[in-house]
Amino acid sequence: MTNYARSAWRELISPLFRRPSLVQLAGLCHRTGPDGLEVLLVRSSRGRWILPKGWPIEGLGGAETALQEAWEEGGVSDGKPAKRALGHFQTVKRDDHGAEMRCETHVYPIEVRETQPDFPESDQRDPTWVSINTAIGMVEERGLKDILAEFAEAKADRS
């Protein structure tokens, strides 16, 4: 088999062996604080600052799942999620054994009306409200930084 034929064959069948990205749904929880736009960040199980997020929930759409995660991880008891995702970003998740998996996280803006101090993961998540510029500096994922910046710009344009 020639190099050209081998290359063409590999290009033809390689998509069959690639695993698709896993999908998570996140809530970009926001409110107007005393100094302007604020967003909610929570600590991940590995100590990084992230948006409340989780795996799809059977019977719920993306926005409803994001709202449920905002309650479980951040104490958002009353919020209005956007019907459509603002965008998505790619991450690599590591399981407890160190295996890496590609993950695509879809981000739904949630306008927060009320939070509660006692929520399902209150002993694990350390929810924090910060300005959007501070949030951009706190999160690690480049794609999430970009989504936060785009959200801030869109909010500024509406003001």
C-alpha positions in Angstrom: 0.0 0.0 0.0 1.4 3.4 -0.9 1.8 6.3 1.5 -1.0 8.1 -0.2 -3.4 5.2 0.0 -2.5 4.6 3.7 -3.0 8.3 4.4 -6.4 8.3 2.6 -7.5 5.1 4.4 -6.5 6.6 7.8 -8.4 9.8 7.1 -11.5 7.9 6.1 -11.7 5.6 9.1 -10.2 7.8 11.9 -13.5 9.5 12.7 -14.9 6.1 13.6 -12.5 5.7 16.4 -12.6 9.2 17.9 -14.8 9.6 21.0 -17.2 12.6 20.9 -16.8 15.2 23.6 -18.8 14.8 26.7 -21.3 17.6 27.4 -21.9 19.6 30.5 -24.3 22.5 31.1 -23.3 25.6 33.1 -25.1 28.5 34.5 -23.5 32.0 34.1 -25.4 33.4 37.1 -25.4 37.1 37.2 -27.0 40.0 39.1 -26.6 43.7 39.5 -24.6 44.4 42.7 -23.7 47.7 44.3 -20.8 48.2 41.9 -22.5 46.8 38.8 -22.6 43.5 37.1 -21.6 40.5 39.3 -21.3 36.8 38.4 -21.3 33.7 40.7 -18.3 31.5 40.8 -18.0 28.3 42.8 -15.0 26.1 43.7 -14.6 22.8 41.8 -13.7 19.6 43.6 -10.1 20.3 42.6 -10.1 23.9 44.0 -10.4 25.9 40.8 -13.0 28.7 40.3 -15.7 27.6 37.9 -19.3 28.3 37.0 -21.9 26.0 38.6 -22.2 23.1 36.1 -23.1 19.5 35.7 -24.1 16.6 33.4 -27.4 16.7 31.5 -30.4 15.7 33.6 -33.0 13.4 32.1 -36.2 15.2 31.5 -34.7 18.7 31.7 -33.5 20.9 28.9 -30.1 22.7 28.9 -31.4 25.9 30.6 -33.3 24.0 33.2 -30.3 21.7 34.0 -28.1 24.8 34.3 -30.6 26.3 36.8 -30.7 23.1 38.8 -26.9 23.1 39.0 -26.9 26.7 40.1 -29.2 25.7 43.0 -27.2 22.6 43.9 -23.7 24.2 43.7 -24.4 27.9 44.3 -27.6 28.3 46.2 -29.6 30.1 43.5 -33.2 29.6 44.7 -34.8 32.0 42.2 -33.3 32.6 38.8 -34.4 33.1 35.2 -32.3 31.2 32.7 -32.0 32.2 29.1 -33.6 29.8 26.7 -30.5 29.5 24.5 -26.8 28.9 25.5 -24.6 32.0 25.3 -21.8 29.8 23.9 -19.6 26.8 24.8 -16.0 26.1 25.6 -13.8 23.0 25.6 -12.1 21.5 28.7 -10.4 18.4 29.7 -11.9 16.6 32.7 -9.8 14.2 34.8 -11.6 11.4 36.7 -10.5 10.1 40.1 -8.0 7.8 38.4 -6.3 10.5 36.3 -8.0 9.5 33.0 -8.6 12.5 30.7 -11.8 13.1 28.8 -12.7 16.0 26.4 -15.7 17.9 27.6 -17.8 20.6 25.9 -19.5 22.9 28.4 -22.6 24.9 27.2 -23.1 28.1 29.1 -26.6 29.5 29.9 -27.0 33.0 31.4 -29.2 33.0 34.5 -30.5 36.2 35.9 -30.4 35.6 39.7 -33.2 37.0 41.8 -32.5 35.2 45.1 -30.0 32.9 46.8 -30.1 30.8 49.9 -27.2 30.1 52.3 -28.2 26.5 52.8 -28.2 24.4 49.6 -27.2 20.8 48.6 -23.5 21.4 48.1 -23.0 24.3 50.5 -20.3 22.5 52.4 -18.2 21.9 49.3 -18.6 24.8 46.9 -17.8 28.2 48.5 -19.9 30.3 46.2 -18.6 33.8 45.6 -20.1 36.9 43.8 -17.5 38.9 42.0 -17.3 41.6 39.3 -17.1 40.1 35.8 -13.6 41.4 35.4 -12.5 39.8 38.6 -14.1 36.5 37.4 -12.2 36.6 34.2 -9.0 36.7 36.2 -10.1 33.9 38.6 -11.1 31.2 36.0 -8.5 29.2 34.3 -10.2 28.0 31.1 -9.4 30.3 28.1 -12.8 29.5 26.5 -14.6 30.5 29.7 -12.6 33.7 30.0 -13.7 34.5 26.4 -17.4 33.8 27.2 -17.3 36.0 30.3 -15.7 38.8 28.3 -18.3 38.5 25.5 -21.1 38.5 28.1 -19.7 41.7 29.8 -19.5 43.4 26.4 -23.0 42.5 25.5 -24.3 43.7 28.9 -22.4 47.0 28.5 -23.9 47.5 25.0 -27.4 47.2 26.4 -26.8 49.8 29.2 
